[in-house]
Every structure is written in structure tokens, then in C-alpha cells.
Amino acid sequence: MRQLAIALLLVATMTWSSNQARAYTLQLTDAPNSVQVKWPRRTIKIALSSSLNSPQTNIKAGSDVVGAVRRALRRWADAANIRFMLVSSNVQSVSAPGTRGDGLSLITVAHTAENFAVFTGEGSEMPGRTRVFQTLAGNITEADIVLNPGQSFSTDGTIGTYDLEATLTHEIGHLLGLEHSAVLGATMQPRQARNGIFNLPALTPRTLSDDDRAGVSALYGARLGTGAHGAIAGTLTFVSGAPVFGANVWAEETETGRVVASNITLANGAYRIEGLKPGEYRLFTQSLNGTVAASEIASEHGAYAGLALNSQLPFQAEEIGTVSVKPNATVPLDAQLSGSPSLINPAFVGINRELSTVAVPLAAGQSFKVFLSGDGIKASQFNHTGGITATSPFIIVDAASVKEEDFGNGLSVISFDLMLAGDAPAGDYSLRLQSKSGEVAYVAGGLTIDEPENVADNNAQDVVIEGDDEVGAITVESLAMGDE
């Protein structure tokens, strides 16, 4: 049997700030105050470096760089009550760390010594990084985005390159105050795939997930005209009474099973999920020891400092309740977890005989063979009825198809067939595993059905916001900036 090389993807991005927290998950200044890190105003001025107009050899010739930036900004502006004012700049390099910055929020692809220095050591494989400058009160004063001069990019899905628009969309989320999500289908999840993963272009992160939209709405309010939203908040503790630090809590629509938003619990066990449309939701939680690790959420400062060093053992996942969200109201939902150690921990998911830690792109009305790998993932662990299911009525797993797969290298891999209904809504969906012993585990948002617009983006270079005086929520003006 043909063996497969697992795509062990590196963390895609990282942000810096004087007081940083990993977050939809939001950045918070510290645990006691939980002050959100965000821009103090809803109009955000972004400088487009002149390097975008003459990109260097790591960006495929003919790529629509400026168009990719504008489309990425437009997606975030369409999701929340914010607008971007774009200015042009001759500045090439991001502001130096350990300073207050130069006050110019720059997007650059220039190959300068300062920009190369951003990607040294462990960051050498990252496609992009965002450097955030903020006050002690959490107000962002500057945020610079730089693409890795040592990595290859394209806008047409060229195999082996990073998708330029997907990278920029992720980085702009950091610029706005969002951090990494533990929902695999979210643009803000910590890892980005190169084109060619699963033998497909890696374009899904171009389009914001419900989790991304909920996160930016929590910071800046919902897009005007989209109606009032609500929230769910509570505290997770173990039966011992100890708070649960660093648990992923996510909400799914009860009717469709779509993952709509998530959050990571703080050191006191508290979580808060905002930006929710009124409706019925089911909530789930599990530890960060599978497809997304605690080290990809934790940071040296802020509300999640020390999470990576947390001594809590990985605990079994649980469904913690069902709630009804009302407009302009917060629904309380506390939960006490058993704290039993987890024995089944899915870490990789895939199709086309490839495994990775990014969501599997699927299409409504089609059937797929899905692969799973991780600790305790063996076909013998699961019953042929209900052992592996999806949390959505639109996705049916053929329980009789579950079998072991030989990928070599001592990997424990299983496969199974699933079918999607023709009317399955676009969005992210979870897989549910239940072992014969009764333990439950999830791959939160591990299956994604792309928005139709992503299909159009695959082939179109004309999806460009024109540089008129004002286009939708993006204002464009010219302002030449010096290099000093």
C-alpha cells in the first residue's frame, strides 16, 4: 500500500505586543482585568507599502498582491462594525520590537534586513507575522504585517506555495486583536497549509468562518444592519473544585450542527462566547492536546500566560449543555467536568490519503473517505453503530466502513466514508468519536464546506476592489511616507 507523508504543518503566524494574550479567542491584557486588546476607533488606517506594487521573486509573477490585500481587508470589514482607510507608503520595513513603533500600521512584502529578522529560528517557516503595539489599557496604536521573504506565495493555487490572500486574511485578524482559535476550520486557527495539501489548493482560509466573524464582532460590534447579538458565559471546574484552565469551549447550532464560535477558558475557568445570533446552541469542551496544542494558544504575557506550562492532565471531552441565546443578553452556563484522563486524542484529519492539522474541505452532495490519526485511534476502539459520527444531521458517517489504514511509520490511522446532504449549509462541522468504553472526543470544526465565493476566487483574478475614493467599507487615499 502506498504510504503517505503526513503534512506536519508549522504554526502559521505569531503576534507580538508588550502585553499579549493568545486568544476566538481574543487578546486580553491580563487575567485579573481581562481587558480586550483592540483598536480604540472603528476606522483603522492601514499603509500599503510600495513593495506590494513590485513584489520580489518569492511571490509568483503575475500575482494580484494589492487585490489580495484589499479582498482580505474587505472580508473583515464586512464582518463587523469597522472600516479601513488605506494609504500608500514608501516605508518598507516593520517597526522594531521593544519600541513604541512609528505610528504607521504597515503591510509589506519587502526583502529588507529588518523583515528577514522577523523570521529567524522557529519562525523561519511561518508565512507571515503581525507585530502589535498597544497601551497598558489594551488600545492598539500600531500593527505591522510582514510576509516571510523566505517563503513562496501565489494567488492562483500553485502547488507548494502559500496562498497570499489566505495568509493576509489571517494576519489582518491579528491586526484587529484576534488570536489563534482551536476550531480547525477557522481562518484564525494557528496553522496554514501550503497549496497542494490533500491534493487541493489551500484557499479555505480566505473566507472567514462563523468563529472568525463572531470574534471580530465581539471586539467591534456586529456589522450594521445584521441585528442584535447575544453571548454565552460561564465557568468550568473539575469535580475537585479546581478551575479548568485552557479548555476549548465551542458552540454549535442545534439545528444544523455548524460550529459558530469558540473561546479558551482563563486561569479561573471562565469563558465568554460573544457575537452570537439569537438561537439555540449546544456547547462542548475538550482540552488542548489534539489538533491544536496549548503551546499554540499560550504566551509569555496576558491572560493566557503559563498555559503551555499548565500541569493539568488532558481530560475527556464533554458536551456541557444546550442554551437559547437572546438579543442583547448573556446566557449563563457553568459546568463541572469529571476530569477523567483522555485516552483517545485525534490529532490529524485528512482526505485523499493525506493527513494534516487543517480542516478538510468538503462539498455538499458528495461522498468522501476521511482519515483520522492520533493516540488511541484504532478501529477496534469504536462500535460499528455510533462509534464515529458527525454532530450535524447533514453529514452521515457509514459506520460499517470504519477500518484500519497502513500509513507506515508506526502511525495509528483509521478511515471511514461519509456523505454530505446536497443542502448542507456552508460552514464548519465537527466529528464525534465515542469509544467502546464510553469516552468521547471531537475534531472541532475539522470538516468545512466552503462558501460558493471561494470557488469563484479559485479562477478569477478580476475580483479586485477598485482604488476609487470610497469602495464599500474601505476608503483609499494617497499619502507618501518617508523611510525615516
C-alpha positions in Angstrom: 0.0 0.0 0.0 1.3 3.4 -1.0 2.5 5.3 2.1 1.7 8.9 2.8 3.9 11.6 4.2 1.9 13.4 6.9 1.9 17.2 6.4 3.2 18.3 9.8 2.3 21.9 9.4 4.1 24.6 11.3 2.4 27.4 13.2 1.5 29.9 10.6 1.8 33.2 12.4 2.6 34.9 15.6 1.9 38.3 17.0 3.9 40.5 19.4 2.9 43.1 21.8 4.0 44.5 25.2 1.2 42.7 27.0 0.0 39.8 24.8 -2.5 37.0 25.2 -3.5 34.2 22.9 -6.9 34.1 22.1 -11.7 33.3 19.3 -10.2 33.8 21.3 -9.5 37.4 21.9 -6.3 39.1 23.0 -6.6 40.2 26.7 -4.1 42.3 28.6 -4.1 40.2 31.7 -6.0 37.6 33.7 -7.4 39.8 36.5 -8.9 42.5 34.3 -9.4 40.6 31.1 -9.2 43.9 29.1 -9.7 43.3 25.4 -6.8 44.3 23.1 -8.4 46.3 20.2 -8.3 49.5 18.2 -9.9 52.4 20.1 -11.7 53.6 17.0 -13.7 51.7 14.3 -11.9 53.4 11.4 -8.4 51.9 11.1 -5.8 53.4 8.9 -3.6 50.9 7.1 -0.5 51.8 5.0 0.2 49.7 1.9 3.9 49.6 1.3 5.1 50.4 -2.2 6.7 46.9 -2.1 3.2 45.5 -2.8 3.4 47.0 -6.3 6.7 45.4 -7.2 6.9 42.1 -5.2 10.1 40.1 -5.3 10.8 36.7 -6.6 9.2 34.7 -3.6 5.8 35.9 -4.9 4.8 34.3 -8.2 5.0 36.6 -11.2 1.6 38.0 -12.1 0.1 37.5 -8.6 -2.5 40.2 -7.7 -0.9 41.3 -4.5 -2.7 44.6 -3.9 -6.0 42.9 -4.9 -5.4 40.1 -2.3 -4.8 42.7 0.4 -8.0 44.6 -0.4 -10.1 41.4 -0.6 -8.7 40.2 2.7 -9.5 43.6 4.4 -12.9 43.6 2.8 -13.8 40.3 4.4 -13.1 41.6 7.9 -14.9 44.9 7.2 -18.0 43.0 6.0 -18.0 41.0 9.3 -18.0 43.8 11.9 -18.7 47.4 12.5 -15.3 48.6 11.3 -13.8 50.3 8.2 -10.3 50.6 6.8 -8.7 53.7 5.4 -5.9 52.7 3.0 -2.9 54.9 2.4 0.2 54.4 0.3 3.7 54.5 1.8 7.3 54.3 0.8 8.2 52.5 4.1 9.5 49.0 3.5 10.2 47.6 7.0 8.1 46.8 10.0 8.8 48.8 13.2 11.4 47.4 15.5 10.5 45.4 18.6 10.9 46.9 22.0 9.9 50.4 20.8 6.7 52.3 20.6 6.7 51.9 16.8 6.4 54.7 14.3 2.6 55.0 14.4 2.3 53.7 10.9 0.4 50.4 10.5 2.2 48.8 7.5 1.6 45.8 5.2 4.8 45.0 3.5 6.4 42.2 1.4 9.8 43.9 1.1 13.1 41.9 1.5 14.8 44.1 4.0 17.1 43.0 6.8 14.5 44.1 9.4 11.8 42.0 7.7 14.1 38.9 7.4 14.9 39.2 11.1 11.3 38.7 12.0 11.5 35.1 10.7 14.6 33.7 12.4 14.8 30.5 14.4 11.5 28.7 14.9 9.7 31.3 12.8 11.6 30.6 9.6 8.7 28.5 8.1 5.9 30.9 9.1 4.3 32.6 6.1 3.5 35.8 7.9 3.7 37.7 11.2 2.0 40.6 12.8 3.7 42.9 15.2 1.2 44.7 17.5 1.9 47.8 19.6 -0.5 48.6 22.4 -1.0 50.7 25.5 -1.3 49.2 29.0 -5.1 49.9 28.7 -5.2 47.5 25.7 -5.6 50.1 22.9 -3.7 49.1 19.8 -1.6 52.0 18.5 0.1 50.3 15.6 0.1 46.8 13.9 2.5 45.8 11.2 2.1 42.8 8.9 5.0 41.3 7.0 5.2 38.3 4.7 8.1 35.9 5.1 10.7 36.7 2.4 11.9 33.1 2.6 8.6 31.5 1.7 6.8 31.3 -1.7 3.4 32.8 -2.3 0.9 32.8 -5.1 -2.7 33.8 -5.8 -3.6 31.0 -8.2 -3.2 27.9 -6.1 0.3 26.9 -7.3 1.4 23.7 -5.5 4.0 24.2 -2.8 3.2 27.9 -2.3 1.2 29.6 0.4 -1.9 31.3 -0.7 -1.3 35.1 -0.5 -4.9 36.1 0.3 -5.3 33.4 2.9 -2.1 34.5 4.7 -3.2 38.1 4.7 -6.7 37.4 5.9 -5.2 35.5 8.9 -2.7 38.3 9.7 -5.4 41.0 9.5 -7.3 39.1 12.1 -4.2 39.5 14.4 -4.0 43.2 13.4 -7.6 43.6 14.7 -6.9 42.0 18.1 -7.8 38.3 17.4 -5.5 35.5 18.2 -5.5 31.8 17.4 -8.7 29.7 17.5 -8.9 26.0 18.3 -11.6 25.5 15.7 -9.8 23.8 12.7 -12.0 25.4 10.1 -11.4 29.0 11.3 -9.1 31.3 9.4 -7.6 32.2 12.8 -6.5 28.6 13.7 -2.8 28.6 14.2 -1.7 26.6 11.1 -1.8 27.3 7.4 -1.4 24.7 4.7 0.6 25.2 1.5 -1.3 24.7 -1.7 -1.3 21.0 -2.6 -2.4 19.7 0.8 -5.0 17.0 0.2 -4.1 17.4 -3.5 -6.1 20.7 -3.5 -5.5 24.4 -3.4 -5.4 25.7 0.2 -7.9 28.5 -0.3 -10.4 27.9 2.5 -8.8 30.4 5.0 -9.5 33.2 2.5 -13.1 33.1 3.7 -13.9 33.9 7.3 -15.6 31.2 9.4 -18.5 31.8 11.7 -16.0 31.6 14.5 -13.9 34.4 13.0 -16.9 36.6 12.4 -18.1 36.1 16.0 -14.7 37.0 17.3 -14.4 40.3 15.4 -18.0 41.2 16.2 -17.2 40.7 19.9 -14.4 43.3 19.6 -16.1 45.9 17.4 -19.8 45.1 17.3 -21.8 43.4 14.6 -21.9 44.8 11.1 -24.6 47.4 11.0 -27.9 46.0 9.8 -27.2 42.4 10.9 -29.4 42.6 14.0 -28.7 42.3 17.7 -26.4 39.6 19.0 -26.0 37.8 22.3 -23.4 35.9 24.4 -22.8 32.8 26.5 -20.6 32.9 29.5 -19.7 30.7 32.4 -17.0 28.9 34.4 -15.7 25.3 34.0 -14.4 23.4 37.1 -13.4 19.9 37.8 -15.3 17.8 40.4 -12.3 18.5 42.7 -13.3 22.2 42.5 -10.2 23.3 40.6 -10.8 25.6 37.7 -10.2 24.3 34.2 -7.5 26.4 32.5 -7.1 26.3 28.8 -10.2 24.3 27.7 -11.6 24.9 24.3 -15.3 25.7 24.5 -17.3 25.9 21.3 -20.9 26.4 20.4 -22.8 24.6 17.6 -26.2 25.4 16.1 -28.6 22.8 17.3 -30.4 22.7 14.0 -27.5 22.4 11.6 -24.5 21.4 13.8 -22.4 24.2 12.4 -19.6 25.5 14.7 -20.4 29.1 15.2 -18.0 30.4 17.9 -15.4 29.3 20.5 -13.3 30.5 23.4 -10.5 29.3 25.6 -11.0 29.2 29.4 -8.9 31.6 31.5 -6.9 30.5 34.6 -10.1 30.9 36.7 -12.0 28.6 34.4 -14.1 31.4 32.9 -15.1 31.6 29.3 -17.2 34.0 27.2 -18.5 33.5 23.7 -19.9 36.7 22.1 -21.2 37.7 18.7 -23.9 35.0 18.6 -27.1 35.4 16.6 -30.3 34.7 18.6 -31.0 30.9 18.5 -30.4 27.5 20.1 -26.9 26.2 20.7 -25.1 23.1 22.0 -21.9 23.7 23.9 -18.9 21.3 24.0 -15.5 21.4 25.6 -12.2 19.5 25.4 -8.6 20.0 26.4 -5.9 21.4 24.0 -4.0 18.2 23.4 -5.1 17.2 19.9 -5.1 19.1 16.6 -4.4 22.4 18.4 -2.0 22.4 21.3 -1.8 24.7 24.4 1.5 26.0 23.2 -0.2 27.5 20.2 -2.6 29.4 22.5 -0.2 30.4 25.4 2.1 33.4 25.5 4.5 35.0 27.9 2.2 37.8 28.9 -1.5 38.4 29.2 -4.5 36.3 30.3 -3.1 33.0 29.0 0.4 33.3 30.3 1.6 30.0 31.6 -1.0 27.9 29.8 1.7 25.9 28.0 3.2 25.0 31.3 -0.1 24.2 32.9 0.2 20.9 34.8 -3.4 19.8 34.3 -3.6 16.4 32.5 -5.6 16.2 29.3 -9.2 15.5 30.2 -12.0 13.8 28.5 -14.2 15.9 26.2 -17.8 16.6 27.2 -21.0 18.2 25.9 -21.8 20.8 28.6 -25.3 21.9 27.8 -27.8 23.5 25.4 -28.8 27.2 25.7 -31.1 29.6 24.0 -29.4 32.9 23.1 -31.5 36.1 23.2 -30.6 39.5 21.6 -28.5 41.8 23.8 -28.3 39.3 26.6 -25.7 36.9 28.1 -26.8 33.4 28.9 -25.0 31.8 31.9 -23.8 28.2 31.5 -21.4 26.7 34.1 -20.2 23.2 34.0 -18.4 20.7 36.2 -16.2 18.2 34.4 -15.2 14.8 35.5 -11.6 15.4 34.8 -11.0 11.8 33.7 -7.9 11.4 31.6 -8.4 11.3 27.9 -7.3 8.1 26.2 -8.4 8.9 22.6 -6.9 12.1 21.2 -7.4 12.7 17.5 -4.5 14.8 16.2 -4.7 14.6 12.4 -7.5 14.6 9.9 -7.5 14.3 6.1 -8.7 13.1 2.8 -7.1 11.8 -0.4 -4.7 9.7 1.8 -3.1 12.8 3.4 -3.3 13.8 7.0 -2.8 17.3 8.4 -4.0 19.7 11.2 -6.1 21.9 9.0 -9.8 21.4 8.2 -10.8 19.0 5.4 -12.5 20.9 2.6 -15.7 19.1 1.5 -18.6 19.8 -1.0 -22.3 19.4 -0.3 -23.9 16.5 -2.1 -20.7 14.4 -2.3 -19.1 11.4 -0.5 -15.6 11.3 0.9 -13.2 8.9 2.6 -11.9 10.6 5.7 -8.7 9.6 7.6 -8.1 10.2 11.3 -4.9 9.6 13.3 -3.9 10.1 17.0 -3.4 8.5 20.3 -5.9 5.6 20.9 -7.3 5.9 17.4 -7.9 2.3 16.3 -10.8 0.8 14.5 -11.2 -1.8 17.3 -11.9 1.0 19.8 -15.2 2.0 18.1 -18.5 0.3 17.7 -19.9 -0.1 14.2 -23.0 1.8 15.3 -22.4 5.3 16.7 -18.7 4.9 17.2 -17.8 7.7 14.8 -20.4 10.3 13.8 -20.7 13.9 12.8 -22.5 16.4 15.0 -24.6 17.6 12.1 -27.7 16.0 10.6 -26.4 17.0 7.1 -23.4 14.6 7.4 -23.8 10.9 7.7 -20.9 8.5 8.5 -21.1 5.0 7.2 -20.3 3.2 10.5 -19.6 -0.1 8.7 -16.8 1.5 6.7 -14.5 2.2 9.6 -11.2 0.3 9.1 -7.5 0.5 9.9 -5.2 2.1 7.4 -1.5 1.3 6.9 0.5 4.5 6.6 3.7 3.0 8.0 6.0 4.7 10.5 4.0 3.2 13.4 1.1 5.6 12.8 -2.3 4.6 14.1 -4.7 5.6 11.3 -8.3 4.8 10.5 -10.6 5.7 7.6 -14.4 5.9 7.1 -16.8 7.1 4.5 -19.1 10.0 5.0 -21.8 11.5 2.8 -23.0 15.2 2.8 -26.5 16.2 2.0 -27.0 18.3 -1.1 -28.5 21.1 1.0 -25.7 21.1 3.7 -25.0 24.8 4.6 -21.6 26.2 4.2 -19.6 26.3 7.4 -17.5 24.2 9.8 -18.6 20.9 11.3 -17.2 18.6 14.0 -16.5 14.8 14.1 -17.6 13.0 17.2 -15.8 9.8 18.4 -17.1 7.5 21.1 -15.0 4.6 22.2 -16.5 1.3 23.4 -15.6 2.4 27.0 -17.9 5.4 26.6 -15.2 8.1 26.2 -16.0 10.9 23.8 -13.6 13.0 21.7 -14.2 15.6 19.0 -12.4 17.1 16.0 -13.9 20.6 16.4 -14.6 22.2 13.1 -12.5 19.6 11.3 -14.8 19.4 8.3 -15.5 22.6 6.3 -17.9 23.3 3.5 -16.6 26.4 1.6 -18.7 29.4 0.7 -19.6 29.5 -3.0 -17.5 32.7 -3.4 -14.3 30.7 -2.7 -15.0 28.7 -5.8 -15.1 31.9 -7.8 -11.9 33.1 -6.3 -10.1 30.0 -7.5 -10.2 31.1 -11.1 -10.8 34.9 -11.0 -8.1 37.5 -11.0 -10.7 40.2 -11.6 -12.1 40.0 -8.0 -10.5 43.3 -7.1 -11.7 46.3 -5.2 -11.0 49.3 -7.4 -9.0 52.1 -5.9 -11.7 54.8 -6.1 -12.3 57.4 -3.4 -14.5 55.0 -1.5 -15.4 51.4 -2.0 -17.8 49.8 0.5 -16.2 49.9 3.9 -12.7 50.6 2.5 -11.5 54.1 1.9 -8.4 54.7 -0.3 -6.3 57.8 -0.3 -2.7 58.5 -1.3 -0.1 59.6 1.3 3.6 59.3 0.6 5.6 58.4 3.6 9.4 58.7 4.1 11.8 56.0 5.2 13.0 57.7 8.3 
